Amino acid sequence: MEPVAKEVTNTEQATTDTTKDVDNGQGADTQAAKETEGTKETTTVDVKVEAQKMADAMLAKKMANMPSKEALAKFKTWEDSQKTETEKQTQIQAENLKTEKERDSYKMENQVLKSSVDPDKADFVVFKVSKLEGEFEENLKTFLEENPEYVGKNEEATKAVETTGVKTKGAVTREDGVSAILKERHPELFE
């Protein structure tokens, strides 16, 4: 206890010395401020170090009670062995149901794409038609009849001639080459 009392006395004296110097106008208060800043920095660092030590100690204490990875794996196998036969069957049935739903989803999407629905809109069409009551195929036909905007257009029929800015004599067709010669020599093949 005595060293603490001496420290208090020293700080009190430093404070009184500083106030005396300020009264004299010598500017010694900047020196006292530097001294107090130094003690603040060291106390801040000391507090941080102490807080980290306390946190590390608490963490070590909590981790001491935690089981290892091997112990957790053994517990999991034990827990699985304790399940009854009905629980195992229920789990298998749930997995099967999930797999069937995925399969049905893929089938529906395949049917939608085969119905010439625009691929960008296929997911939406599957969603809308699957919500309707009844058979999916029938509902799909009805939906597409009522909403033709979802049907993708035949790309070959709608391909426009793209120009590149270069003029040519005309569009080249397959008959211009070998087919034209063959047609001239054997017209019966093309009737």
Beta strands, then each sheet from edge to edge (+ up, - down):
end
